[in-house]
Amino acid sequence: AQSTLSSYNTTRAAQLKTTYAPSLEAEYLQARHDAIQEVIDECRTELSRIYPKESSNSSSKHNRTDYMIDSFEAARSVLLKLSEK
């Protein structure tokens, strides 16, 4: 049988784990969100550099430009929706 003090310490430890787990998870999720956002921002910068917006001569536009830009915008949109939850 557990002593009263041991039982108290076991219960207290369980309470602390339960109390701090959500905040630790929130910190972890925020860190993941920030890392993903950083990747998206870097990719957007590279896309802008590689595929600059065409002003008048759209025939020279790379055939994958719209696809790449749309793909990263979709990824960013999903990230923003997840971060709002």
ZATI-173827 format. One record per residue (C-alpha): residue number from 0; y, z, x. Coordinates in steps of 0.02 Angstrom, whole numbers, plus 32768, in hexadecimal, padded with zeros to 4 digits. Last residue first. Layout:
% residues N
> NUM; Y; Z; X
...
% end
This chain:
% residues 85
> 84; 852D; 7921; 7E6B
> 83; 85CC; 78CB; 7EAB
> 82; 8581; 78AF; 7F58
> 81; 84F4; 7849; 7F0E
> 80; 856E; 77D4; 7EB6
> 79; 85D3; 77BF; 7F56
> 78; 8537; 7795; 7FBA
> 77; 84FF; 7715; 7F39
> 76; 85AA; 76C1; 7F3E
> 75; 85A8; 76BD; 7FFC
> 74; 84FF; 7668; 7FFD
> 73; 853C; 75E9; 7F7D
> 72; 85D8; 75C7; 7FE5
> 71; 8568; 75AF; 807C
> 70; 84FD; 752F; 8023
> 69; 8593; 74D5; 7FD8
> 68; 85E0; 74C0; 8085
> 67; 853E; 747D; 80CD
> 66; 8520; 7404; 803C
> 65; 85D3; 73C7; 803B
> 64; 85D0; 73A0; 80F4
> 63; 8523; 7351; 80FA
> 62; 855C; 729B; 80F1
> 61; 85DF; 72B2; 8179
> 60; 8687; 7273; 813F
> 59; 86B9; 71CF; 818F
> 58; 86C0; 7179; 80E6
> 57; 8735; 7202; 80A6
> 56; 87C9; 71B9; 8104
> 55; 8862; 720F; 80BC
> 54; 8863; 72CA; 80DF
> 53; 87B4; 72F9; 8114
> 52; 8799; 73B3; 8120
> 51; 8751; 73DF; 81C9
> 50; 8694; 73DC; 81DA
> 49; 8667; 742A; 8281
> 48; 86F9; 74A5; 8289
> 47; 86F8; 74D0; 81D1
> 46; 863C; 74E2; 81D6
> 45; 864A; 7553; 826F
> 44; 86C7; 75C3; 8218
> 43; 865C; 75C8; 817B
> 42; 85C5; 75F5; 81E4
> 41; 8623; 7683; 8238
> 40; 865E; 76C4; 818F
> 39; 85AD; 76BA; 8148
> 38; 8568; 7717; 81DE
> 37; 85ED; 779E; 81CE
> 36; 85C9; 77AF; 8114
> 35; 8511; 77C8; 813B
> 34; 853A; 7852; 81B8
> 33; 85B3; 78A6; 8140
> 32; 8535; 78A3; 80B3
> 31; 84AD; 78EA; 8123
> 30; 8522; 7976; 815B
> 29; 8551; 7999; 80A6
> 28; 8499; 799F; 8075
> 27; 8473; 7A1B; 8100
> 26; 8508; 7A88; 80D1
> 25; 84D2; 7A86; 801B
> 24; 8420; 7AB3; 804D
> 23; 8462; 7B46; 80B3
> 22; 84CB; 7B7D; 801F
> 21; 8436; 7B70; 7FA9
> 20; 83C2; 7BD2; 801F
> 19; 843B; 7C63; 803C
> 18; 841B; 7CC5; 7F9C
> 17; 8360; 7CA5; 7F91
> 16; 8346; 7CD1; 8048
> 15; 83AF; 7D6E; 8032
> 14; 834D; 7DA2; 7F98
> 13; 82A7; 7D89; 7FF2
> 12; 82E3; 7DF4; 8084
> 11; 831C; 7E7C; 800B
> 10; 8274; 7E7E; 7FB3
> 9; 8215; 7E8E; 8058
> 8; 828E; 7F13; 8097
> 7; 827D; 7F77; 7FF5
> 6; 81C0; 7F6C; 7FFB
> 5; 81C1; 7FA8; 80AF
> 4; 8232; 8039; 8082
> 3; 81C5; 806C; 7FEE
> 2; 8129; 8067; 8058
> 1; 80B0; 7FDA; 8039
> 0; 8000; 8000; 8000
% end
